[in-house]
Amino acid sequence: MKTGNKPNFLVETALLTHGLSSICNEQLVKSWDNTDSNLAWIESGNIIVGNINEFLNFRNRADSLIRIDCFLLENTLKGKLSGALTASGTMAVCEKYNIPLAVTCGMGGIGDIKGEELCPDLPAIYKLPVALIATSPKDMLDIKATIEWLMSKNVTVLGYKSDSCNGFMFNGEKVKLSGVYNGDFLRGKTLLLRQIPVNKRLKNLEIIDLAIKAGKEAEKKGMYYHPAANAVIDKLSNGLSSLLQLESLIVNRNWAYEITRKI
């Protein structure tokens, strides 16, 4: 790992690399407002942990970069490939360097996305000794089935000032969690959810159907589902979805600072 002092948590880079189609580098840096080295990505088979300014050169090559989950990590390192880390990929890097916490925004789950019927985020959460902060499973997934599956594996799923989850960027069914986060840090088998405030979320549910259609079309072409779906949501929300996700990722990052001060 090429970095200075080892951070207490790592932030995934798949969203920042491929998911925020209307956010330019200048806006990203201004919003991020932080020069700590806790962003993680893979460059020519090397694990890099850097700050937002160092990340920009990597982001500029987004079209040539792959998305790396926990199952792809070792082959990516051996093959000297370059790519952005998903939540599970970030957790796998955390495990390598004894870092207790990973941070993401919208996480994977149970759905009908090709190759992600059971997203690698889920086995990573219950198998790796790393806790994950997320906003929620993504709206095009079965959020209820995702949370219930994790809890059936004895994963503790805790909300920020809430014991339920009711969607990511849209309002959905309320799903019961294990409880409310009380300030204790639990290493491994722990998912912490901090939702986007309900009054900030998108209202037009038809956007989800159009995003799913775009994701499926991308799958047929051998392309990534999530960036295609995100791009449609971004366009149909006039960029609001990208702003919501970036803001939520930053909120989750700041929560990670609060939590890891106690370690």
Secondary structure in CASP SS format (residue, H / E / C, confidence):
PFRMAT SS
TARGET T0000
AUTHOR 0000-0000-0000
METHOD secondary structure of the structure
MODEL  1
M C 1.00
K E 1.00
T C 1.00
G C 1.00
N C 1.00
K C 1.00
P C 1.00
N C 1.00
F E 1.00
L E 1.00
V E 1.00
E C 1.00
T C 1.00
A H 1.00
L H 1.00
L H 1.00
T H 1.00
H H 1.00
G H 1.00
L C 1.00
S C 1.00
S C 1.00
I C 1.00
C C 1.00
N H 1.00
E H 1.00
Q H 1.00
L H 1.00
V H 1.00
K H 1.00
S H 1.00
W H 1.00
D C 1.00
N C 1.00
T C 1.00
D C 1.00
S C 1.00
N C 1.00
L E 1.00
A E 1.00
W E 1.00
I E 1.00
E E 1.00
S C 1.00
G C 1.00
N E 1.00
I E 1.00
I E 1.00
V E 1.00
G E 1.00
N C 1.00
I H 1.00
N H 1.00
E H 1.00
F H 1.00
L H 1.00
N H 1.00
F H 1.00
R H 1.00
N C 1.00
R C 1.00
A H 1.00
D H 1.00
S H 1.00
L C 1.00
I E 1.00
R E 1.00
I E 1.00
D C 1.00
C C 1.00
F C 1.00
L C 1.00
L H 1.00
E H 1.00
N H 1.00
T H 1.00
L H 1.00
K H 1.00
G C 1.00
K C 1.00
L C 1.00
S C 1.00
G E 1.00
A E 1.00
L E 1.00
T C 1.00
A H 1.00
S H 1.00
G H 1.00
T H 1.00
M H 1.00
A H 1.00
V H 1.00
C H 1.00
E H 1.00
K H 1.00
Y C 1.00
N C 1.00
I C 1.00
P C 1.00
L E 1.00
A E 1.00
V E 1.00
T C 1.00
C C 1.00
G E 1.00
M E 1.00
G C 1.00
G C 1.00
I E 1.00
G C 1.00
D C 1.00
I C 1.00
K C 1.00
G C 1.00
E C 1.00
E C 1.00
L E 1.00
C C 1.00
P C 1.00
D H 1.00
L H 1.00
P H 1.00
A H 1.00
I H 1.00
Y H 1.00
K H 1.00
L C 1.00
P C 1.00
V C 1.00
A E 1.00
L E 1.00
I E 1.00
A E 1.00
T C 1.00
S E 1.00
P E 1.00
K C 1.00
D C 1.00
M C 1.00
L C 1.00
D C 1.00
I H 1.00
K H 1.00
A H 1.00
T H 1.00
I H 1.00
E H 1.00
W H 1.00
L H 1.00
M H 1.00
S H 1.00
K C 1.00
N C 1.00
V C 1.00
T E 1.00
V E 1.00
L E 1.00
G E 1.00
Y C 1.00
K C 1.00
S C 1.00
D C 1.00
S E 1.00
C E 1.00
N C 1.00
G C 1.00
F C 1.00
M C 1.00
F E 1.00
N C 1.00
G C 1.00
E C 1.00
K C 1.00
V E 1.00
K E 1.00
L C 1.00
S C 1.00
G E 1.00
V E 1.00
Y C 1.00
N C 1.00
G C 1.00
D C 1.00
F C 1.00
L C 1.00
R C 1.00
G C 1.00
K C 1.00
T E 1.00
L E 1.00
L E 1.00
L E 1.00
R C 1.00
Q C 1.00
I C 1.00
P C 1.00
V H 1.00
N H 1.00
K H 1.00
R C 1.00
L E 1.00
K C 1.00
N C 1.00
L C 1.00
E H 1.00
I H 1.00
I H 1.00
D H 1.00
L H 1.00
A H 1.00
I H 1.00
K H 1.00
A H 1.00
G H 1.00
K H 1.00
E H 1.00
A H 1.00
E H 1.00
K H 1.00
K C 1.00
G C 1.00
M C 1.00
Y C 1.00
Y H 1.00
H H 1.00
P H 1.00
A H 1.00
A H 1.00
N H 1.00
A H 1.00
V H 1.00
I H 1.00
D H 1.00
K H 1.00
L H 1.00
S C 1.00
N C 1.00
G C 1.00
L H 1.00
S H 1.00
S H 1.00
L H 1.00
L H 1.00
Q H 1.00
L H 1.00
E H 1.00
S H 1.00
L H 1.00
I H 1.00
V H 1.00
N H 1.00
R H 1.00
N H 1.00
W H 1.00
A H 1.00
Y H 1.00
E H 1.00
I H 1.00
T H 1.00
R C 1.00
K C 1.00
I C 1.00
END
